[in-house]
Amino acid sequence: MKNTNNPDLNQLNIFRLMMEIRHVGKVANKIGVSQSALSHMLKKLRAQFDDPLFHKTSTGMEPTVRAQELYNTIIAPLQSLNSALLASHEFNPLTSNRTFILGTSDYLEKLLLVPLTHHLHRLAPGIKLRCVSYQDTDLAKALQNIDFVFGRYGTPPQNLYQKKLWQDSFITLVSREHPNIPGDELTLEQFIHEQHILISPHGSGRSIVDKALAALGHRREIILASHLFTTPTALVESSQMITTMPKRLALCCANHKKVKFLPPPLTLAPFEVSMLWGPLKHHDPGHQWFRRQIAELAAELE
């Protein structure tokens, strides 16, 4: 070899994945890095083994004879070493003092954090939680430093893992003292002529409500836009403004003596709330245990 530096365990595992998957993009997605970063890692391996290792073909990356020889030599001891390292990293919730970082919103914190905290106090009293905001436009990057993110996601990036927690729908909150809406039904005419509070993660933009109204040729008057879910409930209780929000949170947060919960006069599809995590911690025993706890709590909330 021209380069006397030996490859480390991570590099050997990347080499193993390339031999088994034979596609740069898919391997990059699996380990949570960009294709350019993976190409840089492969360049180092080529220099260390003094061999091209892979050739690009129409069907994928084909290994050289040298790469096949290396794979046959290292695969058994590499698998044994990976298994040994995983076994040595056993997780005991009773003694762990690990901190889990959760990317949340006030919606998730209100519905999940209280039961989760009580649950952990019983089963894992040393575990700590840290709730943070995150940039949902780049989930893969966010999950390099955060254990989990929670929210409403369609199809996340391929290299992320997803677990559905529950389904929610929409409800419109109206003050019981509202002079224009005395009954327990809300018509479309009433809806579009009232003053609305928009709830948006970014405090602006068009929501699912606005899109549904636009499809019918209508629009509403938005007096206030908030990136929080809980503040609008207090405003509805003490004003003539109305808001449309997730039903689970509305029933949990709003004062039932002051607010009415009315079906919106629009067809608004229900949505799923999911938990996402990245590939770097997918096989971590502590991470796996924590995922099970959240899934069990979410099942109870359903």
N, C-alpha and C positions, 0 to 999 in steps of 0.2 A: 504493500500500500504506500502511496505517496504521503498520506496523512497518517501520522502515528497516533492521533487522538482517537480513542475508542468511542463508538456511539453509546449513548446512555439508554436507559430502559425506555424512555418515551420515544426516542428515535427508532428503537427496534420495534416497538409496538406500531408506530406509523408505517414502518416497512412491512410489518405483518398485514396491516389493513390494506396496504396497496397491493400486496400479493393476493389477498383474498377478494377484494372488491374490484381492483384494476380500473379505477375511475377517479381522477383527481378531484372533481367536483363533489362526488358522493363521499369520499373520504374526508374532505374538508368540512362538509356539512356534519358528518358524524362526530368529528372531534371539536367542532365549534370554532374553526378558524377560516380565514379567507383562502381562496385558491392561490393567491399570490404568496401568502404566508406558508402554505403547504409546499408550494414549488420551491421556496427558499430552503425548507427543511430537506426536501429531496435532493437539492443541489449539494447540501452538506454531506448527505449520505453517499452520493456519487463520488464526492472527493475522498471521503474516508475509505470507501471500498475500491476506489480507482476503477470504477466500472459504470457504464450508463445506467445499469439496473433495469430500466424500462424503456421501451420504444412505443411511441404513439402509433396506433393502427386504426383502421375504420371501426373495429369492434371494441376498442379500449386500449389500455396500457398493457402491452405484452412484456413479460419479464425476460431478461437475458439468461443465458445458461448460468452465469455467475450468480444472479439473483435467485434462481431456482435452487442452486446448490446451497446458498446461504439460508434460504427459507427451510429447506429440509434439515439443516443442521441445528437451527435455533428454535424451531417451532415447539418441540417438546419441552426443553428446559424453560422457554419463555412462558409457556402456559403454566408450568409448575410454579415458576417464580411469581407470576401474577396471582395465582391461587393462594400462594403462601402469604403474599402481602395483603390480600383481601381478608384472609383469615386472621391475620395479626391485627387487623383494624376493626375488631369486633366493637359493637356499640352497646353500651349498657345504659338505658335511660335513667336508672336509679342513681347512677354515680356521675353521669355526664354533666359538665358545666358549659356545654357548647352554646354558642349564640347563633340563632337562625335569623337571617335577614329576609324580610317579606316586603315585596313591592305591592302596596295596597292603595285603596282609596277609602274615603270615609264610609262608603257603602259596605265594603268588605269588613272594615274594622268594626262597624256597628253590629253586623250580623254574625261575624265569625270570631272576633278577637276575644270577646267575653267568655263564650263557652270553651274556646281553645285554651285560654289562660287558666281557667279552673281545671280543665282536663290535664294540662301539663303539671299543675301544682300537685295533683294526686299521683301521677305516674312518673314524672321526671322533674322533681322540685328544683334541680340545679340548672335546668335549661333556661336560657334567656331569649327574648324576642326583641328584634329591632325592626320597626315599620318605617319604610322610606318611600318617597316618591320615585318615579322612574320615567324614562323616556320611552313611551310605547311605540315610537316610530322606528326604533332599532332594538327589538326585543332580544335578539341574539347577543348584542353587546351588553345590554342591561343584565342579562343572566350570567354574565361572566363574573359579576360581583355580588349578585343577589341570588339567594337560594330559590325563591319562588316569586312569580308575579301572578296576580289574580285579576280577572276581569272578563269582559265579553270579547271573545276572539272568534273570527271566522276560521280561516285556515292559517295557522302560524307557520313560520319558516320550517323547512323540512328537518333541520337539525335539532328542533325543540320537541320536547315531550309534552303531552296535554292530557289532562284528566278532567272530565266534566264533574262539577260539584252539584249544581242544581239548576232548575229552570225558573225563570221569573217572568212576570208580565207587567203591564203598565196600568196605572190607576190615576185618576185626576182628583186632586185635593181641592176642596172648596170649604170656605168658612161656613159654619152652621148659621152665622148671622148675615150671610151674603144676601143683600136685598133682591138681586136679580135671579138668584137660583134658589128658590124656596123649597123645591121638591127634592126627590131622590133620583131624578133622572136629569141628564144633561144633554140638551139638543145641540146639533151642529151650529145652529144660529147663535145660541147662547155662547157656545165655546169660542167662536171666532170674534165675538163682540166684547169679550172680557179681556182684561189685562193679564198677561202671562209672565211667569218666571221661567226662564230657560235654564235648564241644568245641563251643562256641557263640561267635559273634562278640561277643556281649554278656555272655558268661560265665554265662548263665542261660537259662531258657526250655525249650520242648519242641523237640527236634530231629526230623528225619525218622525216626530210629530209634524214638523214643517214639511217634510217630504210627502207625508200622507195628505196633508192639506193641499199642497201644490198639485198633487195628482187629481184633486177634486176641483181645482181652480180657485182655491182660497188661500189666505194667509192670515196670520194672527199678529197681534201687537205685543211685542216683547218689551216689558218695562225694565226688567232686571235679568241679567245673565250671571249665573254663579257656577263656579267649578266644584262646589260642594253640593251634597245631597241633603244634608241635615238642616242647613240654614233656611232654605225655602219653606220648610214645614212650619217653622216659627212665624215666618212672614205671612203665610196663608192664614194662620190662626188669628192674626191681629189686623188683617186688612181685607180688601176686596180683590186682591190678586189671587190667581189660581195657578196651579202647577201640575204637570203630568210627570210622574216619576215611577221607578220600580215599586211594585206593589208590596213586596216583602219589607222593604225599608220603610215605606210609608206607614204600614201597619205597626211597625216596630217603634218608629220615632214620633209620629204625630199624636197629638192629644185627641183622643176619640171623643171627648166631650165638646171639643171646639171645632172639629173638622169632620166633614163628610167625605167618604171615599166613593167616588162615582166612576162607573165605567166610561172611558172616553168615547165620544161619538165618532170614532174612527176605527178602522181596521189596523191595529198595531200588532204585529207578530210577536209572540213571546220570544225570549232570548235565553241562551245558556250562559251560565257563569262557569268559567274553567280555571284551573290552576296549570301554569306552565313552568317548566324547568329545563335547564340546559343539559348537554351531554357530559359535561365535565364532572358532575356529581351524581349522575344517574345510577351508578353502581355503588355509591357510597352507602354503607350500612346505616349510618345515622340519618342520612337523607331519605333512604327508603323507609325507615321507621317513621319519620316525621310525616312523610306523604301518606302513610297508612292512617295515621291519627287524624289528619285533616279529612281524608276520604270518609272515615267512619263518622266524624262529627257532621260532615255535610249530609250524609245519608240520614242522620237523625233529624236534621233540619228539614229534609224533604217531607 
